[in-house]
Amino acid sequence: MTLRLIYLLSLMFIISACTGDSQNKLQRMGVQFLDGNYKVTFAEGSHTRVWQVINGKVTSVPEKGYYFFWANQNGQKIYVQSPISRTYIEELGARN
């Protein structure tokens, strides 16, 4: 497991163990995946979209319910917002 995955799992454990007030404070902080390579997948039923974030970050805005990031698509960078509840983020290995 990567260090970021361990961090995310630990954060999820802490959130699930907190009281309501403490949990609300942690959720407002949001989640950030910084300076890395990520595969971001939106999935709803049979509809899926997949983006790659290369040497970038993925940030959440919990109160608005989405992740936002700049993805690489056909040699261009595009801005994407994707619902947190239907989005999965995987860390990719380093690229040469």
Disulfide bonds with the S-S distance in Angstrom:
none
